[in-house]
């Protein structure tokens, strides 16, 4: 590192913005076919923590269910109100912290009871006490969607004091064990997380993969010109491999390669944002790295279309040894080859597809070599991208997942 680079003053974090064109989405993408569902099921999703529409629940699960003819209610503080896109939105006040959200549980309970839903569906572990009340006091059918390995999340959560994290992790694990024995259904986003629930209790189980909904990922335009050589999308943090990726990019720069990188996503806090910008500056990579904010799901395909190669540099942590990286399948849906950490959840999807390269997790030298190979072999890289899109079209997409979710809900309702 040069003296000039180390002497530079720390930069101030600018507001994170994005300027990709918005894809008109939702209603026109999902023509309602209520005739397919003679006696429609009413399903109510509820959340207190998420101030935006989550891509898993809204774009991958409930828009398709509404199109199939389900009566979908969406109770959340996301700011949407009334019937839109086949879904009836019931707004909640935005709680500033977990305590205030918990104080509002009685009001939320009244909202949920008023929906007269056949099934209530939720994801947030903090809502487990309320969901137990719904089930045990009111006899409501309940599905818990454990889309993350939440005990692992609690074990490393920065807002939980370090000495309390093991206890918090154990508490979440016990609560989820009770959920598997109490609720009507339990869902996960990958088979590794499901292992904790598979043999537990009477609840029905479903692995609902976060494969792309192709309504939001149309076929890539042929011969498109790319602005960026590489892209990473997701949480931008050291544990997710952002610093590792910068290390690899610096190695390419030291070799005289003029590769550039787009980082799309969110930071845990403003301090992490500043730390990353300072690292970019200290490496002399300001002209090679562009940092954009978290995008609405409707804009993701257009943003990724400006890039050639997708990267998933996740570190070898307990969480990432269980959870599938959604970004890999979205890269493939956009026709991009993928470079990914060689971790157990994603490894089987690379076998036989030949749509990218795996490297040992945490190895910046190996990552830089994989990036260099992609740059040096553009035709082979493009072929990998086409293979990835073909795999998404054939089986790694949302259509079969939604069919299984419909049948899952129907079996739960029919069980009474």
SULZI-V89488 format. One record per backbone hydrogen bond with DSSP energy under -1.0 kcal/mol. CO is the residue of the C=O (numbers start at 1). NH is the residue of the N-H. If there is no record, write none. Layout:
co->CO nh->NH
co->CO nh->NH
//
This chain:
co->2 nh->6
co->3 nh->7
co->17 nh->293
co->26 nh->29
co->27 nh->30
co->33 nh->36
co->34 nh->37
co->41 nh->71
co->42 nh->118
co->42 nh->119
co->43 nh->73
co->44 nh->121
co->45 nh->75
co->54 nh->58
co->55 nh->60
co->57 nh->62
co->58 nh->63
co->61 nh->65
co->62 nh->66
co->63 nh->67
co->64 nh->68
co->65 nh->70
co->67 nh->33
co->71 nh->43
co->72 nh->88
co->73 nh->45
co->74 nh->90
co->75 nh->47
co->76 nh->92
co->82 nh->89
co->84 nh->87
co->87 nh->84
co->88 nh->74
co->89 nh->82
co->90 nh->76
co->97 nh->101
co->98 nh->102
co->99 nh->103
co->100 nh->104
co->102 nh->105
co->104 nh->108
co->105 nh->109
co->106 nh->110
co->107 nh->111
co->108 nh->112
co->109 nh->113
co->110 nh->114
co->119 nh->44
co->120 nh->143
co->121 nh->46
co->122 nh->145
co->124 nh->127
co->125 nh->128
co->127 nh->131
co->128 nh->132
co->129 nh->133
co->130 nh->134
co->131 nh->135
co->132 nh->136
co->133 nh->137
co->133 nh->138
co->134 nh->140
co->141 nh->120
co->142 nh->184
co->142 nh->185
co->143 nh->122
co->144 nh->187
co->145 nh->147
co->148 nh->150
co->149 nh->153
co->150 nh->154
co->151 nh->155
co->153 nh->156
co->157 nh->160
co->161 nh->164
co->164 nh->168
co->165 nh->169
co->166 nh->170
co->167 nh->171
co->168 nh->172
co->169 nh->173
co->170 nh->174
co->171 nh->175
co->172 nh->176
co->173 nh->177
co->174 nh->178
co->175 nh->179
co->176 nh->180
co->177 nh->181
co->178 nh->182
co->179 nh->183
co->180 nh->203
co->184 nh->204
co->185 nh->144
co->186 nh->206
co->187 nh->146
co->188 nh->208
co->190 nh->194
co->193 nh->196
co->194 nh->197
co->194 nh->198
co->197 nh->200
co->204 nh->186
co->206 nh->188
co->209 nh->211
co->212 nh->398
co->213 nh->216
co->221 nh->224
co->228 nh->308
co->229 nh->309
co->230 nh->262
co->231 nh->311
co->232 nh->264
co->237 nh->242
co->238 nh->241
co->239 nh->315
co->241 nh->245
co->242 nh->246
co->243 nh->247
co->244 nh->248
co->245 nh->249
co->246 nh->250
co->247 nh->251
co->248 nh->252
co->249 nh->253
co->250 nh->254
co->251 nh->255
co->252 nh->257
co->253 nh->256
co->260 nh->230
co->261 nh->290
co->262 nh->232
co->263 nh->292
co->264 nh->234
co->266 nh->236
co->269 nh->273
co->270 nh->274
co->271 nh->275
co->272 nh->276
co->273 nh->277
co->274 nh->278
co->275 nh->279
co->276 nh->280
co->277 nh->281
co->278 nh->282
co->279 nh->283
co->280 nh->285
co->281 nh->284
co->285 nh->288
co->285 nh->289
co->288 nh->261
co->290 nh->263
co->292 nh->265
co->296 nh->299
co->297 nh->300
co->299 nh->303
co->300 nh->304
co->301 nh->305
co->303 nh->306
co->304 nh->307
co->306 nh->227
co->306 nh->228
co->309 nh->231
co->310 nh->339
co->312 nh->341
co->315 nh->317
co->317 nh->321
co->319 nh->322
co->319 nh->323
co->325 nh->328
co->326 nh->330
co->327 nh->331
co->328 nh->332
co->329 nh->333
co->330 nh->334
co->331 nh->336
co->332 nh->335
co->337 nh->310
co->338 nh->357
co->339 nh->312
co->340 nh->359
co->341 nh->343
co->343 nh->347
co->346 nh->349
co->347 nh->350
co->350 nh->354
co->355 nh->338
co->357 nh->340
co->359 nh->342
co->360 nh->363
co->363 nh->367
co->364 nh->368
co->365 nh->369
co->366 nh->370
co->367 nh->371
co->368 nh->372
co->369 nh->373
co->370 nh->374
co->371 nh->375
co->372 nh->376
co->373 nh->377
co->377 nh->381
co->378 nh->382
co->379 nh->383
co->380 nh->384
co->381 nh->385
co->382 nh->386
co->383 nh->387
co->384 nh->388
co->385 nh->389
co->386 nh->390
co->387 nh->391
co->388 nh->392
co->389 nh->393
co->390 nh->394
co->391 nh->395
co->391 nh->396
co->398 nh->402
co->399 nh->403
co->400 nh->404
co->401 nh->405
co->402 nh->406
co->403 nh->407
co->404 nh->408
co->405 nh->409
co->406 nh->410
co->407 nh->411
co->408 nh->412
co->409 nh->413
co->410 nh->414
co->411 nh->415
//
